[in-house]
Amino acid sequence: MSGAALAPDWLDAPGDLDAIDPRWWPDTARRDDDGCLCIGGVRVTELAARFGTPLYVIDWATITAQATAIRDAFTRALADVGSAVTVYYAGKALLTSEIVRCMRDLGLSLDVASGGELAVAVAAGMPPARIGMHGNDKSYAELRAAVAIGVGTIVIDSLDEIDLLVAAIGDRAAETGERPARQRVRLRVTTGVHASTHEYLATATEDQKFGVALADVDEAVARIRSHPELEFVGLHSHIGSQIFDHAGFDAAIDRLMAVHARLSRIAPVPELNLGGGFGIAYTEADSPRPIEEIAHGVAARLARAARAQGVPVPRIAIEPGRSIVGRAGVTLYETGTVKDVRLGDGVERVRRYVSVDGGMSDNPRPELYGAEYQVSLASRGSTAAPALVRVVGRHCESGDIVVQADWLPDDVHRGDLLAVADTGAYCFSLSSNYNMTPRPAMVAVADGKARLLVHGETIETLLARDAGIAGRIQREGDA
């Protein structure tokens, strides 16, 4: 096995390179008789020929199955402790109009974090009452739009945002001449719980931008309750992302329920939002627990904390995003340069670099978080021996790495299609035009058919955004 000495400790030697591991591939991923990868009953070679590469491919069956499983697991678990749940799909993970409609039709609500995400949600038909809006620096214009639309819940992130929201409500009322409905709000708090995740994914530590400290909650809630325009419905917490079990939530629940109980003795507090962050397996090193186990563990801890505080278990809200769409997504690339590089470290070792026609512009997570991915030869089968490779992008950065280490057949060559698994969450959302690279199209596959979710960009798309170029083209067209 070429390059085996460079394999990380967690990466096992391959058995069958054509195997489709259900831990990180979509539910419908299969190989046909020629070894070509099929997703949703569609050959990836057909997808590449029709839509080009790179290409985001979303398996619709996996999305619907994951959303349903999470909804049902938490519904059952909370019912067992005398409560109920509202599941907000976290739009930041992956947001298109079709995904909004899918979540709506499955009975989920939607969490948005910007005016743009809010606009997509409303345009796609999500009922405003089922939209929650958060963010650490919501603008006056965004709050004004949310109030005008009738957003169900706004998550207040700071003390000064209370006044900004009240001003937006008052100005809206003055403009319309109508008495405003009370705006439901939650207060985001930092519990001080340090989730076991990447530093940039831990969102409940004290030293970061989100929320107010537990010590400041009483003052903030008193200020919210002093405004008749606002209806305080509960606390909001988010301890991080890529959380594999319920243990990370246990300490947060205990701290939140203590504050919840104290606030409930002054006035009713019907809800508690625990956030999300449920993780998925990207590689063999990841071992998330089943969602049913997480839901049961969260519910049991809530019941225990409620008994200790002498209050009922409140209605719970959760915000899964990655765990719904992550495994549903696969990115297709075409192979370019294949290069063996001898490492000058005094040991005879060779690393094989396999370049593809995308990279950090369509998936910056390896650069941002050191994220690991799995890759497979997708356009054909192969009986060649396995070779350890590093899959890299085409951008002018040495850190433009798509897959740090994985096994591909030794005969991988220019023109092959590669598939990178688990790219449904945050890849499209974080994509860019670095090196003036057009962003890829996105397609959904189901029942042997593909449909376009997002148009791919072209170089002409990028030129049209440059006022100096677009203006010249317009003038020449008018001549």
Secondary structure, DSSP 4 states (H G I P E B T S, - for coil): -BTGGG--TT-PPPS-TT---TTTS-TT-EE-TTS-EEETTEEHHHHHHHH-SSEEEEEHHHHHHHHHHHHHHHHHHHHHTT--EEEEEETTT---HHHHHHHHHTT-EEEE-SHHHHHHHHHTT--GGGEEE--TT--HHHHHHHHHHT-SEEEE-SHHHHHHHHHHHHHHHHHH-SPPPPEEEEEEEE-----SS-GGG--SSSSSSSSEEGGGHHHHHHHHHT-TTEEEEEEE----SSB-SSHHHHHHHHHHHHHHHHHHTTS---EEEEEE-B---SSTT--PPPHHHHHHHHHHHHHHHHHHHTSPPPEEEEE--HHHHTTTEEEEEEEEEEEEEE--SSS--EEEEEEES--TTT--HHHHH-----EEE-SS---SPEEEEEEE-SSS-TT-EEEEEEEEETT--TT-EEEEES-SSSTTTT---GGGPPPPEEEEEETTEEEEEEPPP-HHHHHHH-HHHHHHHHHHHH-
